[in-house]
Amino acid sequence: MLWNLCLAARAEGLGTTVTSLLKLQKQKVEDLLGVPGDGAWHMHGMIPIGYPEGRWGVPARRPAEEAVFTERWGEPVEWSVPEPLWPPE
């Protein structure tokens, strides 16, 4: 579910990241946000969302077929993805 929100935000030009770091101060964060203390709600992760500064787009990555194997480690796949599946911005 968290990842779906990240993908939807990305489609709207927003940057996100999934973090659980705030759980180190769980009670303080829940108090700050006004989370009800009845035990029905629990913080499992947070997603900061915002408009990124500067230009950003498709990150440079190795081709998938260099990092993916089939059946066994080191066994190459029989397919390739020569370019991103969406046009550059």
C-alpha positions as protocol buffer text, in pm:
chain_id: "A"
residue {
  index: 1
  type: MET
  ca { x: 0 y: 0 z: 0 }
}
residue {
  index: 2
  type: LEU
  ca { x: 278 y: 246 z: 82 }
}
residue {
  index: 3
  type: TRP
  ca { x: 445 y: 177 z: -251 }
}
residue {
  index: 4
  type: ASN
  ca { x: 119 y: 244 z: -438 }
}
residue {
  index: 5
  type: LEU
  ca { x: 107 y: 591 z: -283 }
}
residue {
  index: 6
  type: CYS
  ca { x: 469 y: 653 z: -390 }
}
residue {
  index: 7
  type: LEU
  ca { x: 390 y: 551 z: -750 }
}
residue {
  index: 8
  type: ALA
  ca { x: 78 y: 770 z: -762 }
}
residue {
  index: 9
  type: ALA
  ca { x: 272 y: 1068 z: -623 }
}
residue {
  index: 10
  type: ARG
  ca { x: 549 y: 1014 z: -879 }
}
residue {
  index: 11
  type: ALA
  ca { x: 292 y: 1028 z: -1159 }
}
residue {
  index: 12
  type: GLU
  ca { x: 190 y: 1372 z: -1027 }
}
residue {
  index: 13
  type: GLY
  ca { x: 549 y: 1500 z: -1012 }
}
residue {
  index: 14
  type: LEU
  ca { x: 593 y: 1456 z: -636 }
}
residue {
  index: 15
  type: GLY
  ca { x: 893 y: 1297 z: -467 }
}
residue {
  index: 16
  type: THR
  ca { x: 851 y: 1044 z: -184 }
}
residue {
  index: 17
  type: THR
  ca { x: 1045 y: 805 z: 31 }
}
residue {
  index: 18
  type: VAL
  ca { x: 930 y: 527 z: 265 }
}
residue {
  index: 19
  type: THR
  ca { x: 1083 y: 554 z: 611 }
}
residue {
  index: 20
  type: SER
  ca { x: 1040 y: 384 z: 945 }
}
residue {
  index: 21
  type: LEU
  ca { x: 1302 y: 602 z: 1117 }
}
residue {
  index: 22
  type: LEU
  ca { x: 1033 y: 796 z: 1302 }
}
residue {
  index: 23
  type: LYS
  ca { x: 942 y: 479 z: 1491 }
}
residue {
  index: 24
  type: LEU
  ca { x: 1251 y: 544 z: 1703 }
}
residue {
  index: 25
  type: GLN
  ca { x: 1044 y: 824 z: 1862 }
}
residue {
  index: 26
  type: LYS
  ca { x: 707 y: 654 z: 1807 }
}
residue {
  index: 27
  type: GLN
  ca { x: 517 y: 798 z: 2102 }
}
residue {
  index: 28
  type: LYS
  ca { x: 640 y: 1155 z: 2044 }
}
residue {
  index: 29
  type: VAL
  ca { x: 549 y: 1139 z: 1673 }
}
residue {
  index: 30
  type: GLU
  ca { x: 205 y: 989 z: 1741 }
}
residue {
  index: 31
  type: ASP
  ca { x: 138 y: 1256 z: 2005 }
}
residue {
  index: 32
  type: LEU
  ca { x: 252 y: 1532 z: 1766 }
}
residue {
  index: 33
  type: LEU
  ca { x: 21 y: 1399 z: 1491 }
}
residue {
  index: 34
  type: GLY
  ca { x: -272 y: 1345 z: 1727 }
}
residue {
  index: 35
  type: VAL
  ca { x: -294 y: 970 z: 1665 }
}
residue {
  index: 36
  type: PRO
  ca { x: -570 y: 828 z: 1891 }
}
residue {
  index: 37
  type: GLY
  ca { x: -431 y: 628 z: 2183 }
}
residue {
  index: 38
  type: ASP
  ca { x: -710 y: 366 z: 2183 }
}
residue {
  index: 39
  type: GLY
  ca { x: -483 y: 98 z: 2034 }
}
residue {
  index: 40
  type: ALA
  ca { x: -663 y: 85 z: 1697 }
}
residue {
  index: 41
  type: TRP
  ca { x: -394 y: 284 z: 1514 }
}
residue {
  index: 42
  type: HIS
  ca { x: -24 y: 203 z: 1487 }
}
residue {
  index: 43
  type: MET
  ca { x: 252 y: 374 z: 1293 }
}
residue {
  index: 44
  type: HIS
  ca { x: 429 y: 126 z: 1066 }
}
residue {
  index: 45
  type: GLY
  ca { x: 598 y: 367 z: 830 }
}
residue {
  index: 46
  type: MET
  ca { x: 579 y: 723 z: 705 }
}
residue {
  index: 47
  type: ILE
  ca { x: 604 y: 874 z: 360 }
}
residue {
  index: 48
  type: PRO
  ca { x: 735 y: 1229 z: 335 }
}
residue {
  index: 49
  type: ILE
  ca { x: 593 y: 1384 z: 15 }
}
residue {
  index: 50
  type: GLY
  ca { x: 701 y: 1701 z: -162 }
}
residue {
  index: 51
  type: TYR
  ca { x: 797 y: 1872 z: -482 }
}
residue {
  index: 52
  type: PRO
  ca { x: 1166 y: 1806 z: -557 }
}
residue {
  index: 53
  type: GLU
  ca { x: 1399 y: 2096 z: -634 }
}
residue {
  index: 54
  type: GLY
  ca { x: 1576 y: 2109 z: -968 }
}
residue {
  index: 55
  type: ARG
  ca { x: 1541 y: 1864 z: -1253 }
}
residue {
  index: 56
  type: TRP
  ca { x: 1488 y: 1498 z: -1189 }
}
residue {
  index: 57
  type: GLY
  ca { x: 1380 y: 1215 z: -1407 }
}
residue {
  index: 58
  type: VAL
  ca { x: 1462 y: 855 z: -1483 }
}
residue {
  index: 59
  type: PRO
  ca { x: 1769 y: 752 z: -1280 }
}
residue {
  index: 60
  type: ALA
  ca { x: 2064 y: 590 z: -1458 }
}
residue {
  index: 61
  type: ARG
  ca { x: 2051 y: 214 z: -1400 }
}
residue {
  index: 62
  type: ARG
  ca { x: 2226 y: -93 z: -1531 }
}
residue {
  index: 63
  type: PRO
  ca { x: 2017 y: -293 z: -1778 }
}
residue {
  index: 64
  type: ALA
  ca { x: 1787 y: -533 z: -1591 }
}
residue {
  index: 65
  type: GLU
  ca { x: 1933 y: -836 z: -1767 }
}
residue {
  index: 66
  type: GLU
  ca { x: 2269 y: -762 z: -1599 }
}
residue {
  index: 67
  type: ALA
  ca { x: 2119 y: -784 z: -1250 }
}
residue {
  index: 68
  type: VAL
  ca { x: 1845 y: -1047 z: -1292 }
}
residue {
  index: 69
  type: PHE
  ca { x: 1901 y: -1420 z: -1318 }
}
residue {
  index: 70
  type: THR
  ca { x: 1675 y: -1712 z: -1403 }
}
residue {
  index: 71
  type: GLU
  ca { x: 1643 y: -2037 z: -1209 }
}
residue {
  index: 72
  type: ARG
  ca { x: 1995 y: -2011 z: -1056 }
}
residue {
  index: 73
  type: TRP
  ca { x: 2237 y: -1736 z: -956 }
}
residue {
  index: 74
  type: GLY
  ca { x: 2446 y: -1635 z: -1258 }
}
residue {
  index: 75
  type: GLU
  ca { x: 2209 y: -1798 z: -1511 }
}
residue {
  index: 76
  type: PRO
  ca { x: 2132 y: -1521 z: -1765 }
}
residue {
  index: 77
  type: VAL
  ca { x: 1780 y: -1434 z: -1866 }
}
residue {
  index: 78
  type: GLU
  ca { x: 1671 y: -1473 z: -2229 }
}
residue {
  index: 79
  type: TRP
  ca { x: 1526 y: -1124 z: -2262 }
}
residue {
  index: 80
  type: SER
  ca { x: 1647 y: -764 z: -2253 }
}
residue {
  index: 81
  type: VAL
  ca { x: 1504 y: -418 z: -2193 }
}
residue {
  index: 82
  type: PRO
  ca { x: 1717 y: -186 z: -2409 }
}
residue {
  index: 83
  type: GLU
  ca { x: 1567 y: 141 z: -2279 }
}
residue {
  index: 84
  type: PRO
  ca { x: 1323 y: 267 z: -2014 }
}
residue {
  index: 85
  type: LEU
  ca { x: 961 y: 171 z: -2067 }
}
residue {
  index: 86
  type: TRP
  ca { x: 858 y: 538 z: -2063 }
}
residue {
  index: 87
  type: PRO
  ca { x: 993 y: 837 z: -2255 }
}
residue {
  index: 88
  type: PRO
  ca { x: 1247 y: 1067 z: -2084 }
}
residue {
  index: 89
  type: GLU
  ca { x: 1111 y: 1392 z: -1948 }
}
